[in-house]
Amino acid sequence: MEEYAAKRGRLIHHVTQYAEQDVAVAFSGGVDSCLLLKLACMAADKTGRKVYALTMQTRLHPGGEIEEAKRVCDEIGAVHIVIAVDELKEAGIMNNPVNRCYLCKRYLFLKMKERAAELGINAILEGTNEDDLHVYRPGIQALRELQIISPLAEAGMTKAEVRKMAGEYSLAAASKPSTPCLATRFPYGTELTYAKMEQVDKGEAFLKTFGLHNVRIRVHGGIARIEIDTSAFSEFLVHKEEITGYLKKLGFVYITLDLEGFRSGSMDVDFNRDK
């Protein structure tokens, strides 16, 4: 408990210092960026500065998140700015290279830095946490190169601690499942298209209608490898005919349930093995 309290205090202190000037938060609407935005806005209330929430409008993430991000910004009190991008065309990731995350993060944060410069802002905060430092996250290199600030990681906050603190502030995102980019559903070296990612997005959205929260459809050619929490297997099997029928209509040929269950970063197993 004392360790968490120390991290919590360190995080608030860091964010308060950054909010002594106008500041921007890279805002996806997930729990990490929601907590950062809340803390920044609380600090800015005292300093009289502005907090800008920069949200990237991208087709590489599940649909419907822009509207949710706007709602959260309105509630918290941040100025919400949406930046439209096309990573497939402009970030060099169409063939899903192993350094995709680096190329994409660098492209996105260069766009954010351009917008921040227009607003006269020097500091951009983003939501990398302590856990992210111990798995395959090539995008972190881009953040360091561009001098993007990661207060959660600086304070040593783990994902569980971020969720705990977000709950203390009654943030709805405290229990929100992570929604990484749709490119993570495909093996490295696979050609990415918006049509393929839309196929995955629709499939995952359908699965969630059955109360399945942690859902990933990993695509291997015509195979849809479904990852869900092992505790949800029995519920999944109750609806297997509906699920199979819908996914086949989307274009998948074979539908499989991964017996290991949901696990973040399963496409990075070769990189994370030695971590």
Accessible surface in RSA format (square Angstrom, percent):
REM  Atomic radii and reference values for relative SASA: ProtOr
REM  Chains: A
REM  Algorithm: Lee & Richards
REM  Probe-radius: 1.40
REM  Slices: 20
REM RES _ NUM      All-atoms   Total-Side   Main-Chain    Non-polar    All polar
REM                ABS   REL    ABS   REL    ABS   REL    ABS   REL    ABS   REL
RES MET A   1   168.95  87.5 122.84  81.3  46.11 109.8 111.84  95.1  57.11  75.7
RES GLU A   2   153.17  87.9 144.55 109.4   8.62  20.5  61.43 118.8  91.74  74.9
RES GLU A   3   119.40  68.6 110.16  83.3   9.24  22.0  45.49  88.0  73.91  60.3
RES TYR A   4    18.28   8.5  17.00   9.7   1.29   3.3  17.00  12.8   1.29   1.6
RES ALA A   5    55.19  50.7  45.79  70.7   9.41  21.4  46.89  66.0   8.30  22.0
RES ALA A   6    55.66  51.2  39.18  60.5  16.48  37.5  51.38  72.4   4.28  11.3
RES LYS A   7    23.35  11.4  23.35  14.3   0.00   0.0  10.49   9.4  12.86  13.7
RES ARG A   8    67.52  28.3  67.52  34.4   0.00   0.0  15.46  21.1  52.06  31.5
RES GLY A   9    37.89  46.7   0.00   N/A  37.89  46.7  32.18  88.3   5.70  12.8
RES ARG A  10    99.45  41.8  92.70  47.3   6.75  16.1  44.02  60.2  55.43  33.6
RES LEU A  11     0.00   0.0   0.00   0.0   0.00   0.0   0.00   0.0   0.00   0.0
RES ILE A  12    56.25  32.0  55.81  41.6   0.44   1.1  56.03  40.3   0.22   0.6
RES HIS A  13   102.38  56.0  97.27  67.6   5.11  13.1  65.42  67.4  36.95  43.0
RES HIS A  14    39.70  21.7  39.04  27.1   0.66   1.7  18.83  19.4  20.88  24.3
RES VAL A  15     0.57   0.4   0.57   0.5   0.00   0.0   0.57   0.5   0.00   0.0
RES THR A  16    51.31  36.5  51.31  52.0   0.00   0.0  42.65  57.3   8.66  13.1
RES GLN A  17    93.88  52.5  85.15  62.2   8.73  20.8  19.89  42.3  73.99  56.1
RES TYR A  18    50.55  23.6  49.34  28.1   1.20   3.1  32.67  24.6  17.87  22.0
RES ALA A  19     0.47   0.4   0.38   0.6   0.09   0.2   0.44   0.6   0.03   0.1
RES GLU A  20   109.06  62.6  95.51  72.3  13.55  32.3  28.06  54.3  80.99  66.1
RES GLN A  21    69.83  39.0  69.80  51.0   0.03   0.1  23.34  49.7  46.49  35.3
RES ASP A  22    37.76  26.5  35.02  34.9   2.74   6.5   5.02  11.8  32.75  32.7
RES VAL A  23     0.48   0.3   0.48   0.4   0.00   0.0   0.48   0.4   0.00   0.0
RES ALA A  24     0.00   0.0   0.00   0.0   0.00   0.0   0.00   0.0   0.00   0.0
RES VAL A  25     0.00   0.0   0.00   0.0   0.00   0.0   0.00   0.0   0.00   0.0
RES ALA A  26    12.09  11.1   7.27  11.2   4.82  11.0   7.92  11.2   4.17  11.0
RES PHE A  27     3.46   1.7   0.00   0.0   3.46   9.0   0.80   0.5   2.66   7.6
RES SER A  28    64.92  54.9  54.77  73.1  10.15  23.4  45.90  97.7  19.02  26.6
RES GLY A  29     3.04   3.7   0.00   N/A   3.04   3.7   0.94   2.6   2.09   4.7
RES GLY A  30    22.58  27.8   0.00   N/A  22.58  27.8  21.47  58.9   1.11   2.5
RES VAL A  31     3.55   2.3   1.55   1.4   2.00   4.8   1.55   1.3   2.00   5.4
RES ASP A  32    20.68  14.5  20.46  20.4   0.22   0.5   6.98  16.4  13.70  13.7
RES SER A  33     5.46   4.6   4.89   6.5   0.57   1.3   4.89  10.4   0.57   0.8
RES CYS A  34     2.47   1.9   2.47   2.8   0.00   0.0   0.00   0.0   2.47   2.7
RES LEU A  35     0.00   0.0   0.00   0.0   0.00   0.0   0.00   0.0   0.00   0.0
RES LEU A  36     0.00   0.0   0.00   0.0   0.00   0.0   0.00   0.0   0.00   0.0
RES LEU A  37     0.00   0.0   0.00   0.0   0.00   0.0   0.00   0.0   0.00   0.0
RES LYS A  38    54.49  26.6  54.49  33.4   0.00   0.0   5.76   5.2  48.73  51.9
RES LEU A  39     7.31   4.1   4.11   2.9   3.20   8.0   4.31   3.0   3.00   8.1
RES ALA A  40     0.11   0.1   0.11   0.2   0.00   0.0   0.11   0.2   0.00   0.0
RES CYS A  41     7.64   5.8   6.47   7.2   1.18   2.8   6.70  17.0   0.94   1.0
RES MET A  42    75.01  38.8  71.59  47.4   3.42   8.2  72.80  61.9   2.21   2.9
RES ALA A  43     6.73   6.2   1.83   2.8   4.90  11.1   6.01   8.5   0.72   1.9
RES ALA A  44     6.97   6.4   4.85   7.5   2.13   4.8   5.16   7.3   1.81   4.8
RES ASP A  45   123.67  86.6  89.51  89.1  34.16  80.8  29.06  68.4  94.61  94.4
RES LYS A  46   183.40  89.5 144.60  88.7  38.80  92.4  93.98  84.6  89.42  95.2
RES THR A  47    54.76  38.9  21.91  22.2  32.85  78.3  30.12  40.5  24.64  37.2
RES GLY A  48    67.64  83.4   0.00   N/A  67.64  83.4  35.69  97.9  31.96  71.6
RES ARG A  49   116.72  49.0 103.72  52.9  13.00  31.0   9.20  12.6 107.52  65.2
RES LYS A  50   116.66  56.9 112.75  69.2   3.91   9.3  65.17  58.7  51.49  54.8
RES VAL A  51     5.89   3.9   1.56   1.4   4.34  10.4   1.56   1.4   4.34  11.8
RES TYR A  52    22.07  10.3  22.07  12.6   0.00   0.0   6.19   4.6  15.89  19.6
RES ALA A  53     0.00   0.0   0.00   0.0   0.00   0.0   0.00   0.0   0.00   0.0
RES LEU A  54     0.56   0.3   0.00   0.0   0.56   1.4   0.00   0.0   0.56   1.5
RES THR A  55     6.38   4.5   6.16   6.2   0.22   0.5   6.38   8.6   0.00   0.0
RES MET A  56    22.08  11.4  11.63   7.7  10.45  24.9  11.63   9.9  10.45  13.8
RES GLN A  57    86.80  48.5  84.55  61.8   2.25   5.4  17.15  36.5  69.65  52.8
RES THR A  58    23.15  16.5   5.80   5.9  17.35  41.4   7.57  10.2  15.59  23.6
RES ARG A  59   153.52  64.5 140.82  71.8  12.70  30.2  65.11  89.0  88.41  53.6
RES LEU A  60     0.44   0.2   0.44   0.3   0.00   0.0   0.44   0.3   0.00   0.0
RES HIS A  61    55.99  30.6  49.41  34.3   6.58  16.8  30.81  31.8  25.18  29.3
RES PRO A  62    16.67  12.1  13.21  12.0   3.46  12.6  13.21  10.9   3.46  21.5
RES GLY A  63    58.07  71.6   0.00   N/A  58.07  71.6  36.83 101.1  21.24  47.6
RES GLY A  64    56.22  69.3   0.00   N/A  56.22  69.3  30.73  84.3  25.49  57.1
RES GLU A  65    32.21  18.5  28.75  21.7   3.47   8.3  20.71  40.1  11.50   9.4
RES ILE A  66    44.01  25.0  43.91  32.7   0.10   0.2  43.91  31.6   0.10   0.3
RES GLU A  67   120.99  69.5 111.80  84.6   9.19  21.9  69.94 135.3  51.05  41.7
RES GLU A  68    62.98  36.2  59.55  45.1   3.43   8.2  24.34  47.1  38.64  31.6
RES ALA A  69     0.24   0.2   0.11   0.2   0.12   0.3   0.11   0.2   0.12   0.3
RES LYS A  70   112.82  55.0 112.82  69.2   0.00   0.0  80.23  72.2  32.59  34.7
RES ARG A  71    97.83  41.1  93.46  47.6   4.37  10.4  67.97  92.9  29.86  18.1
RES VAL A  72    15.68  10.3  15.68  14.2   0.00   0.0  15.68  13.6   0.00   0.0
RES CYS A  73     0.07   0.1   0.04   0.0   0.03   0.1   0.04   0.1   0.03   0.0
RES ASP A  74    93.41  65.4  65.27  65.0  28.13  66.5  31.45  74.0  61.96  61.8
RES GLU A  75   123.96  71.2  85.06  64.4  38.90  92.6  43.72  84.6  80.25  65.5
RES ILE A  76    28.09  16.0   7.05   5.3  21.04  50.7   9.90   7.1  18.19  49.4
RES GLY A  77    58.20  71.8   0.00   N/A  58.20  71.8  30.31  83.2  27.89  62.5
RES ALA A  78    11.55  10.6   0.00   0.0  11.55  26.3   0.54   0.8  11.01  29.2
RES VAL A  79    66.61  43.8  61.79  55.9   4.81  11.6  66.61  57.9   0.00   0.0
RES HIS A  80    40.75  22.3  12.29   8.5  28.45  72.8   9.04   9.3  31.71  36.9
RES ILE A  81    19.46  11.1  16.39  12.2   3.08   7.4  19.46  14.0   0.00   0.0
RES VAL A  82    57.26  37.7  33.22  30.1  24.04  57.9  33.22  28.9  24.04  65.2
RES ILE A  83    21.34  12.1  18.80  14.0   2.54   6.1  21.34  15.4   0.00   0.0
RES ALA A  84    77.51  71.3  51.51  79.5  26.00  59.1  51.53  72.6  25.99  68.8
RES VAL A  85    21.85  14.4   0.14   0.1  21.71  52.3   7.73   6.7  14.12  38.3
RES ASP A  86    37.76  26.4  36.74  36.6   1.02   2.4  18.43  43.4  19.32  19.3
RES GLU A  87     0.53   0.3   0.53   0.4   0.00   0.0   0.00   0.0   0.53   0.4
RES LEU A  88     9.12   5.1   5.86   4.2   3.26   8.2   5.86   4.1   3.26   8.8
RES LYS A  89   157.37  76.8 129.86  79.7  27.51  65.5  76.92  69.2  80.44  85.7
RES GLU A  90    95.70  54.9  63.91  48.4  31.79  75.7  29.35  56.8  66.35  54.2
RES ALA A  91    11.07  10.2   0.00   0.0  11.07  25.2   5.47   7.7   5.60  14.8
RES GLY A  92    55.11  68.0   0.00   N/A  55.11  68.0  39.16 107.5  15.95  35.7
RES ILE A  93     0.00   0.0   0.00   0.0   0.00   0.0   0.00   0.0   0.00   0.0
RES MET A  94    87.30  45.2  85.52  56.6   1.77   4.2  50.24  42.7  37.06  49.1
RES ASN A  95    98.54  68.0  95.76  92.5   2.77   6.7  24.09  58.0  74.44  72.0
RES ASN A  96     0.00   0.0   0.00   0.0   0.00   0.0   0.00   0.0   0.00   0.0
RES PRO A  97    37.60  27.4  29.28  26.7   8.32  30.2  37.60  31.0   0.00   0.0
RES VAL A  98    75.85  49.9  73.98  67.0   1.87   4.5  73.98  64.3   1.87   5.1
RES ASN A  99    58.05  40.0  58.05  56.1   0.00   0.0  20.73  49.9  37.32  36.1
RES ARG A 100    17.19   7.2  17.18   8.8   0.01   0.0   0.81   1.1  16.38   9.9
RES CYS A 101    33.33  25.2  30.07  33.5   3.25   7.6   9.39  23.8  23.94  25.8
RES TYR A 102    40.16  18.7  40.16  22.8   0.00   0.0  23.63  17.8  16.53  20.4
RES LEU A 103    52.07  29.0  48.55  34.7   3.52   8.8  49.23  34.6   2.83   7.6
RES CYS A 104    15.89  12.0  15.89  17.7   0.00   0.0   6.02  15.2   9.87  10.6
RES LYS A 105    68.18  33.3  68.16  41.8   0.02   0.0  26.58  23.9  41.60  44.3
RES ARG A 106    79.24  33.3  79.24  40.4   0.00   0.0  15.73  21.5  63.50  38.5
RES TYR A 107    25.95  12.1  22.75  12.9   3.21   8.3  24.84  18.7   1.12   1.4
RES LEU A 108    17.26   9.6  17.26  12.3   0.00   0.0  17.26  12.1   0.00   0.0
RES PHE A 109     6.89   3.4   6.89   4.3   0.00   0.0   6.89   4.2   0.00   0.0
RES LEU A 110    72.02  40.1  71.76  51.3   0.26   0.7  71.76  50.4   0.26   0.7
RES LYS A 111    67.11  32.7  64.53  39.6   2.58   6.2  18.59  16.7  48.52  51.7
RES MET A 112     8.32   4.3   8.32   5.5   0.00   0.0   8.32   7.1   0.00   0.0
RES LYS A 113    75.55  36.9  70.64  43.3   4.91  11.7  42.09  37.9  33.46  35.6
RES GLU A 114   101.77  58.4  93.79  71.0   7.98  19.0  43.75  84.6  58.02  47.4
RES ARG A 115    82.78  34.8  81.68  41.6   1.10   2.6  12.44  17.0  70.35  42.6
RES ALA A 116     2.04   1.9   2.04   3.1   0.00   0.0   2.04   2.9   0.00   0.0
RES ALA A 117    71.87  66.1  48.92  75.5  22.95  52.2  54.60  76.9  17.27  45.7
RES GLU A 118   134.27  77.1  93.27  70.6  41.00  97.6  48.50  93.8  85.77  70.0
RES LEU A 119    57.24  31.9  32.96  23.6  24.28  61.0  38.84  27.3  18.39  49.5
RES GLY A 120    62.53  77.1   0.00   N/A  62.53  77.1  35.80  98.3  26.72  59.8
RES ILE A 121     8.95   5.1   0.00   0.0   8.95  21.6   0.73   0.5   8.22  22.3
RES ASN A 122   131.73  90.8  98.70  95.4  33.03  79.5  27.99  67.4 103.74 100.3
RES ALA A 123     6.49   6.0   4.41   6.8   2.08   4.7   6.49   9.1   0.00   0.0
RES ILE A 124     5.93   3.4   4.09   3.0   1.84   4.4   4.09   2.9   1.84   5.0
RES LEU A 125     0.30   0.2   0.30   0.2   0.00   0.0   0.30   0.2   0.00   0.0
RES GLU A 126     8.32   4.8   8.32   6.3   0.00   0.0   1.86   3.6   6.45   5.3
RES GLY A 127    14.17  17.5   0.00   N/A  14.17  17.5   6.94  19.0   7.23  16.2
RES THR A 128    12.94   9.2   9.46   9.6   3.49   8.3   4.56   6.1   8.39  12.7
RES ASN A 129     2.47   1.7   2.47   2.4   0.00   0.0   0.00   0.0   2.47   2.4
RES GLU A 130    44.45  25.5  44.45  33.6   0.00   0.0  14.57  28.2  29.88  24.4
RES ASP A 131    62.26  43.6  58.02  57.7   4.24  10.0  26.38  62.1  35.88  35.8
RES ASP A 132    28.07  19.7  27.81  27.7   0.26   0.6   3.52   8.3  24.54  24.5
RES LEU A 133    63.05  35.1  38.04  27.2  25.01  62.9  39.91  28.0  23.14  62.3
RES HIS A 134   106.33  58.1  98.95  68.8   7.37  18.9  76.13  78.5  30.20  35.1
RES VAL A 135    48.77  32.1  44.96  40.7   3.81   9.2  44.96  39.1   3.81  10.3
RES TYR A 136    39.21  18.3  36.39  20.7   2.82   7.3  28.71  21.6  10.50  12.9
RES ARG A 137    81.31  34.1  70.05  35.7  11.26  26.8  24.71  33.8  56.60  34.3
RES PRO A 138    25.82  18.8  14.47  13.2  11.35  41.3  25.54  21.1   0.29   1.8
RES GLY A 139     1.37   1.7   0.00   N/A   1.37   1.7   1.37   3.8   0.00   0.0
RES ILE A 140    22.51  12.8  21.85  16.3   0.65   1.6  21.85  15.7   0.65   1.8
RES GLN A 141    98.67  55.2  95.20  69.6   3.47   8.3  30.78  65.5  67.89  51.5
RES ALA A 142     0.21   0.2   0.19   0.3   0.02   0.0   0.21   0.3   0.00   0.0
RES LEU A 143     4.90   2.7   4.90   3.5   0.00   0.0   4.90   3.4   0.00   0.0
RES ARG A 144   165.12  69.3 146.71  74.8  18.42  43.9  61.98  84.7 103.14  62.5
RES GLU A 145    82.75  47.5  49.69  37.6  33.07  78.7  41.24  79.8  41.51  33.9
RES LEU A 146    14.15   7.9  12.09   8.6   2.06   5.2  14.02   9.8   0.13   0.4
RES GLN A 147   149.79  83.8 126.67  92.6  23.12  55.1  39.41  83.9 110.38  83.7
RES ILE A 148    15.63   8.9   1.73   1.3  13.91  33.5   1.74   1.3  13.89  37.7
RES ILE A 149    32.36  18.4  29.68  22.1   2.68   6.5  32.36  23.3   0.00   0.0
RES SER A 150    19.62  16.6  17.37  23.2   2.25   5.2  10.40  22.1   9.22  12.9
RES PRO A 151     0.00   0.0   0.00   0.0   0.00   0.0   0.00   0.0   0.00   0.0
RES LEU A 152     0.00   0.0   0.00   0.0   0.00   0.0   0.00   0.0   0.00   0.0
RES ALA A 153    16.91  15.5   7.99  12.3   8.92  20.3   8.30  11.7   8.61  22.8
RES GLU A 154    86.01  49.4  55.01  41.6  31.00  73.8  39.34  76.1  46.67  38.1
RES ALA A 155     0.12   0.1   0.00   0.0   0.12   0.3   0.12   0.2   0.00   0.0
RES GLY A 156    14.86  18.3   0.00   N/A  14.86  18.3  14.18  38.9   0.69   1.5
RES MET A 157     0.00   0.0   0.00   0.0   0.00   0.0   0.00   0.0   0.00   0.0
RES THR A 158    35.09  25.0  35.09  35.6   0.00   0.0  31.18  41.9   3.91   5.9
RES LYS A 159    50.73  24.7  50.73  31.1   0.00   0.0  36.20  32.6  14.53  15.5
RES ALA A 160    73.85  67.9  61.32  94.6  12.53  28.5  67.31  94.8   6.55  17.3
RES GLU A 161    30.10  17.3  29.52  22.3   0.58   1.4  13.48  26.1  16.62  13.6
RES VAL A 162     0.00   0.0   0.00   0.0   0.00   0.0   0.00   0.0   0.00   0.0
RES ARG A 163    64.40  27.0  60.69  30.9   3.71   8.8  37.84  51.7  26.55  16.1
RES LYS A 164    87.21  42.5  73.69  45.2  13.52  32.2  68.21  61.4  19.00  20.2
RES MET A 165     0.00   0.0   0.00   0.0   0.00   0.0   0.00   0.0   0.00   0.0
RES ALA A 166     0.00   0.0   0.00   0.0   0.00   0.0   0.00   0.0   0.00   0.0
RES GLY A 167    39.36  48.5   0.00   N/A  39.36  48.5  23.31  64.0  16.04  35.9
RES GLU A 168    87.77  50.4  49.62  37.5  38.16  90.9  43.73  84.6  44.04  36.0
RES TYR A 169    46.07  21.5  29.74  16.9  16.33  42.5  27.79  20.9  18.28  22.5
RES SER A 170   103.39  87.4  69.99  93.4  33.40  76.9  45.14  96.1  58.25  81.6
RES LEU A 171    23.90  13.3  17.26  12.3   6.64  16.7  18.85  13.2   5.05  13.6
RES ALA A 172    85.11  78.3  54.57  84.2  30.54  69.5  67.92  95.6  17.20  45.6
RES ALA A 173     9.45   8.7   4.82   7.4   4.63  10.5   7.17  10.1   2.28   6.1
RES ALA A 174    18.25  16.8  14.59  22.5   3.66   8.3  14.89  21.0   3.36   8.9
RES SER A 175    98.44  83.2  73.34  97.9  25.10  57.8  50.05 106.6  48.39  67.8
RES LYS A 176    52.15  25.4  45.55  27.9   6.60  15.7  46.45  41.8   5.70   6.1
RES PRO A 177    44.69  32.6  37.14  33.9   7.55  27.4  42.68  35.2   2.00  12.5
RES SER A 178    51.37  43.4  38.30  51.1  13.07  30.1  36.66  78.1  14.71  20.6
RES THR A 179    36.79  26.2  24.11  24.4  12.69  30.2  14.62  19.6  22.18  33.5
RES PRO A 180    47.01  34.3  35.29  32.2  11.72  42.6  46.62  38.5   0.39   2.4
RES CYS A 181    22.50  17.0  19.12  21.3   3.39   8.0   9.62  24.4  12.89  13.9
RES LEU A 182     2.86   1.6   2.86   2.0   0.00   0.0   2.86   2.0   0.00   0.0
RES ALA A 183     0.00   0.0   0.00   0.0   0.00   0.0   0.00   0.0   0.00   0.0
RES THR A 184    32.52  23.1  30.55  31.0   1.97   4.7  32.39  43.5   0.13   0.2
RES ARG A 185     2.27   1.0   2.27   1.2   0.00   0.0   0.00   0.0   2.27   1.4
RES PHE A 186     3.09   1.5   1.68   1.0   1.42   3.7   1.68   1.0   1.42   4.1
RES PRO A 187    41.71  30.4  39.17  35.7   2.55   9.3  41.71  34.4   0.00   0.0
RES TYR A 188    50.89  23.8  26.39  15.0  24.49  63.7  20.79  15.6  30.09  37.1
RES GLY A 189    60.75  74.9   0.00   N/A  60.75  74.9  32.02  87.9  28.73  64.3
RES THR A 190    39.22  27.9  33.06  33.5   6.16  14.7  28.32  38.0  10.90  16.5
RES GLU A 191    92.62  53.2  86.85  65.7   5.78  13.8  18.69  36.1  73.94  60.4
RES LEU A 192     1.48   0.8   0.02   0.0   1.45   3.7   0.15   0.1   1.33   3.6
RES THR A 193    42.63  30.3  39.94  40.5   2.69   6.4  40.84  54.8   1.80   2.7
RES TYR A 194    40.55  18.9  34.68  19.7   5.86  15.3  33.17  24.9   7.37   9.1
RES ALA A 195    73.70  67.8  60.52  93.4  13.18  30.0  64.90  91.4   8.80  23.3
RES LYS A 196    73.52  35.9  71.70  44.0   1.81   4.3  54.08  48.7  19.43  20.7
RES MET A 197     1.05   0.5   1.05   0.7   0.00   0.0   1.05   0.9   0.00   0.0
RES GLU A 198    88.37  50.7  83.50  63.2   4.87  11.6  31.44  60.8  56.94  46.5
RES GLN A 199    36.08  20.2  31.86  23.3   4.22  10.0  11.22  23.9  24.86  18.9
RES VAL A 200     0.00   0.0   0.00   0.0   0.00   0.0   0.00   0.0   0.00   0.0
RES ASP A 201    33.24  23.3  33.05  32.9   0.19   0.5   2.71   6.4  30.53  30.4
RES LYS A 202    98.13  47.9  93.11  57.1   5.02  11.9  48.54  43.7  49.59  52.8
RES GLY A 203     0.00   0.0   0.00   N/A   0.00   0.0   0.00   0.0   0.00   0.0
RES GLU A 204     4.72   2.7   4.72   3.6   0.00   0.0   2.22   4.3   2.50   2.0
RES ALA A 205    55.16  50.7  47.04  72.6   8.12  18.5  51.18  72.1   3.97  10.5
RES PHE A 206    47.58  23.8  43.64  27.0   3.94  10.3  47.07  28.5   0.52   1.5
RES LEU A 207     0.02   0.0   0.02   0.0   0.00   0.0   0.02   0.0   0.00   0.0
RES LYS A 208    80.85  39.4  66.98  41.1  13.86  33.0  40.19  36.2  40.66  43.3
RES THR A 209   102.44  72.9  63.52  64.4  38.92  92.8  69.26  93.0  33.18  50.2
RES PHE A 210    36.01  18.0  20.55  12.7  15.46  40.2  27.95  16.9   8.05  23.1
RES GLY A 211    45.75  56.4   0.00   N/A  45.75  56.4  29.15  80.0  16.60  37.2
RES LEU A 212     5.46   3.0   3.21   2.3   2.25   5.7   4.86   3.4   0.60   1.6
RES HIS A 213   127.27  69.6 119.19  82.8   8.07  20.6  79.00  81.4  48.27  56.2
RES ASN A 214    41.92  28.9  40.65  39.3   1.27   3.0   0.05   0.1  41.87  40.5
RES VAL A 215     0.25   0.2   0.00   0.0   0.25   0.6   0.00   0.0   0.25   0.7
RES ARG A 216     8.82   3.7   8.82   4.5   0.00   0.0   0.00   0.0   8.82   5.3
RES ILE A 217     0.00   0.0   0.00   0.0   0.00   0.0   0.00   0.0   0.00   0.0
RES ARG A 218     3.55   1.5   3.55   1.8   0.00   0.0   0.00   0.0   3.55   2.1
RES VAL A 219    11.97   7.9  11.11  10.1   0.86   2.1  11.11   9.7   0.86   2.3
RES HIS A 220    64.19  35.1  55.44  38.5   8.75  22.4  44.94  46.3  19.25  22.4
RES GLY A 221    70.04  86.4   0.00   N/A  70.04  86.4  45.64 125.2  24.40  54.7
RES GLY A 222    31.03  38.3   0.00   N/A  31.03  38.3  18.21  50.0  12.81  28.7
RES ILE A 223    65.12  37.1  65.12  48.5   0.00   0.0  65.12  46.9   0.00   0.0
RES ALA A 224     0.00   0.0   0.00   0.0   0.00   0.0   0.00   0.0   0.00   0.0
RES ARG A 225    42.01  17.6  42.01  21.4   0.00   0.0  30.02  41.0  11.99   7.3
RES ILE A 226     0.00   0.0   0.00   0.0   0.00   0.0   0.00   0.0   0.00   0.0
RES GLU A 227     0.00   0.0   0.00   0.0   0.00   0.0   0.00   0.0   0.00   0.0
RES ILE A 228     0.74   0.4   0.74   0.5   0.00   0.0   0.74   0.5   0.00   0.0
RES ASP A 229    50.58  35.4  47.03  46.8   3.55   8.4  15.17  35.7  35.41  35.3
RES THR A 230    80.80  57.5  67.64  68.6  13.17  31.4  36.07  48.4  44.74  67.6
RES SER A 231   104.69  88.5  67.95  90.7  36.73  84.6  58.48 124.5  46.21  64.7
RES ALA A 232    20.53  18.9  16.71  25.8   3.82   8.7  20.53  28.9   0.00   0.0
RES PHE A 233    39.61  19.8  39.51  24.5   0.10   0.3  39.51  24.0   0.10   0.3
RES SER A 234    82.44  69.7  73.99  98.8   8.44  19.5  52.84 112.5  29.60  41.5
RES GLU A 235    76.78  44.1  75.35  57.0   1.43   3.4  27.77  53.7  49.00  40.0
RES PHE A 236    10.72   5.4  10.68   6.6   0.04   0.1  10.72   6.5   0.00   0.0
RES LEU A 237    94.92  52.9  87.02  62.3   7.90  19.9  87.43  61.4   7.49  20.1
RES VAL A 238   110.79  72.9  78.32  70.9  32.46  78.2  86.39  75.1  24.39  66.2
RES HIS A 239    36.62  20.0  35.51  24.7   1.11   2.8  31.03  32.0   5.59   6.5
RES LYS A 240   101.19  49.4 100.81  61.9   0.37   0.9  45.03  40.5  56.15  59.8
RES GLU A 241   131.84  75.7 122.35  92.6   9.48  22.6  61.55 119.1  70.28  57.4
RES GLU A 242    97.27  55.8  84.21  63.7  13.06  31.1  46.29  89.5  50.98  41.6
RES ILE A 243     0.71   0.4   0.71   0.5   0.00   0.0   0.71   0.5   0.00   0.0
RES THR A 244    44.32  31.5  44.32  44.9   0.00   0.0  28.90  38.8  15.43  23.3
RES GLY A 245    32.24  39.8   0.00   N/A  32.24  39.8  30.73  84.3   1.51   3.4
RES TYR A 246    67.29  31.4  63.68  36.2   3.61   9.4  43.36  32.6  23.93  29.5
RES LEU A 247     0.00   0.0   0.00   0.0   0.00   0.0   0.00   0.0   0.00   0.0
RES LYS A 248   109.44  53.4  95.19  58.4  14.25  33.9  43.40  39.1  66.04  70.3
RES LYS A 249   181.37  88.5 142.51  87.4  38.86  92.5  94.82  85.3  86.54  92.2
RES LEU A 250    42.37  23.6  21.76  15.6  20.62  51.8  25.07  17.6  17.30  46.6
RES GLY A 251    47.36  58.4   0.00   N/A  47.36  58.4  27.37  75.1  19.99  44.8
RES PHE A 252     7.46   3.7   3.05   1.9   4.41  11.5   3.33   2.0   4.13  11.8
RES VAL A 253    84.11  55.3  75.53  68.4   8.58  20.7  79.74  69.3   4.38  11.9
RES TYR A 254   138.54  64.7 136.20  77.5   2.34   6.1  93.07  69.9  45.47  56.1
RES ILE A 255    37.87  21.6   7.94   5.9  29.93  72.1   7.94   5.7  29.93  81.2
RES THR A 256    58.16  41.4  52.18  52.9   5.98  14.2  55.15  74.1   3.01   4.6
RES LEU A 257    38.40  21.4  19.19  13.7  19.21  48.3  19.19  13.5  19.21  51.7
RES ASP A 258    17.55  12.3  10.71  10.7   6.83  16.2   8.68  20.4   8.87   8.8
RES LEU A 259   146.19  81.4 126.59  90.6  19.60  49.3 126.85  89.1  19.35  52.1
RES GLU A 260   126.88  72.8 102.34  77.4  24.53  58.4  43.09  83.4  83.78  68.4
RES GLY A 261     0.11   0.1   0.00   N/A   0.11   0.1   0.11   0.3   0.00   0.0
RES PHE A 262    49.39  24.7  28.29  17.5  21.10  54.9  28.29  17.2  21.10  60.4
RES ARG A 263    72.23  30.3  67.89  34.6   4.34  10.3  47.73  65.2  24.50  14.8
RES SER A 264    77.54  65.5  52.36  69.9  25.19  58.0  34.78  74.1  42.76  59.9
RES GLY A 265    21.27  26.2   0.00   N/A  21.27  26.2  13.87  38.1   7.40  16.6
RES SER A 266    15.90  13.4   1.48   2.0  14.42  33.2   7.65  16.3   8.24  11.6
RES MET A 267    32.44  16.8  16.23  10.7  16.21  38.6   9.54   8.1  22.90  30.3
RES ASP A 268    16.51  11.6  16.48  16.4   0.03   0.1   0.16   0.4  16.36  16.3
RES VAL A 269    82.17  54.1  79.02  71.5   3.15   7.6  82.17  71.4   0.00   0.0
RES ASP A 270    98.63  69.1  82.12  81.7  16.51  39.0  24.03  56.6  74.60  74.4
RES PHE A 271    69.07  34.6  55.09  34.1  13.98  36.4  59.85  36.3   9.22  26.4
RES ASN A 272    35.55  24.5  25.90  25.0   9.65  23.2  16.62  40.0  18.93  18.3
RES ARG A 273   159.98  67.2 127.70  65.1  32.28  76.9  66.96  91.5  93.02  56.4
RES ASP A 274   137.98  96.7 102.06 101.6  35.92  84.9  40.45  95.2  97.53  97.3
RES LYS A 275   143.18  69.9  78.00  47.9  65.18 155.2  62.17  56.0  81.01  86.3
END  Absolute sums over single chains surface
CHAIN  1 A    13214.5      10361.6       2852.9       7285.6       5928.9
END  Absolute sums over all chains
TOTAL         13214.5      10361.6       2852.9       7285.6       5928.9
